[in-house]
Amino acid sequence: MGCAFDRISGMSEKSITYKQAGVDIDAGDEMVDLIKPMVRSTFSPRVMDNFGSFAGLFRLDFGEKLFKKKYKDPVLAACTDGVGTKLMIAFGMGVLNTVGIDLVAMNVNDLICGGAEPLFFLDYLGVGRLDPKKMAEIVSGITDGCRQSNCSLIGGETAEMPSFYKPDEFDMAGFAVGVVERSRIIDGGRAKAGDVVIGLAGNGVHSNGYGLARRVLLEIAGYKLSDKPEELEGCSIGEELLKPTRIYVQPILRLLDHYESTMPVKAMAHITGGGLPGNVPRVLPKGLTVRIKRDSWPIPPVFKLIAKKGPVDMSEMFRVFNMGIGYVVIVSPRYARSVMAQLSECGERCYQIGKVVKGGELQWN
């Protein structure tokens, strides 16, 4: 009895191919070849180099005395996140090598809030049409972010879905895994009234609030991505909105290592969607909140432009955007100056923006 697979080495003239259906397997293979050296550039000695396998392998203990000494009771930490509609700015600008940095940043900045050291990263890309060179450009940003975070890109997935995405569009998600010594987990439990709130400067809008930013700047104000409003001091709308999210991994881990014995850091927060009001109180014990001095740091021009052109009330601005503070560290008051000095030595612009007080919702003064 005959079978369609009897002549598997041949192909009927009437046979339709996967490529004709919109999925190019050869393009996928070409992409793998292009990104292979970039991915390997993120590997640490802990990565078991099995590129092309079905799962990435990472050794938690590979015999180094330092690793054994640092983690006697290791706890794994994991998180996942995406970039959101910032991708629409990347599509419009035709610039794809920065949103990969954003993808890594949105994950690793969350990871370090508990004191964890990022170990490895995985990515997912869903595309309308797989263009190997464009995909390699995206991955170059991801590998850049991984190198900034001292973590390894050990796996990923690229799905070509022509009936789901437009040909030049894509979506992306990231997954990060880290490790922290159990006794050094930072969960906010040691925080108390009087502790100092230190804010680390951001790099513009980062990766949250783009629905409102696009609505105001591109629709209400009618700007084009190439326009250069006077307020942005020579930067175009597109360039401003594509500035990559700042990665805080190295300065924060250096800070925690510097104070390994005293542990003055009580809590940390990555300022993403929800702004300061939505992210700082959540890391504190019940009954405690923070009082923020609103004029204690400079608000970047892009936020002033959005507020003006909306117009958008300042209470809404602070609820949606980071407003210039990308990360918050809450410390014992006796260590506040020292901590700020340490962060400054690492190249961070930081400000004493408030203190911990009794209460529920974030307070302003």
Secondary structure, DSSP 8 states (H G I E B T S, - for coil): ---GGGGTTS--TT---TTTTT--HHHHHHHHHHHHHHHHTT--TTEE--TTSSS-EE-S--S-HHHHHH-SSEEEEEEEEE-TTHHHHHHHHT--SSHHHHHHHHHHHHHGGGT-EEEEEEEEEEESS--HHHHHHHHHHHHHHHHHHT-EEEEEEEEE-TTTS-TT-EEEEEEEEEEEEGGG---STT--TT-EEEEEE--TTTTS-HHHHHIIIIIIS---TT---GGGTT--HHHHHT------HHHHHHHHHHTTTT--EEEEEE--TTHHHHHSGGGS-TTEEEEE-TTSS---HHHHHHHHHTT--HHHHHHHS-TTEEEEEEE-GGGHHHHHHHHHHTT--EEEEEEEEESSS-EE-
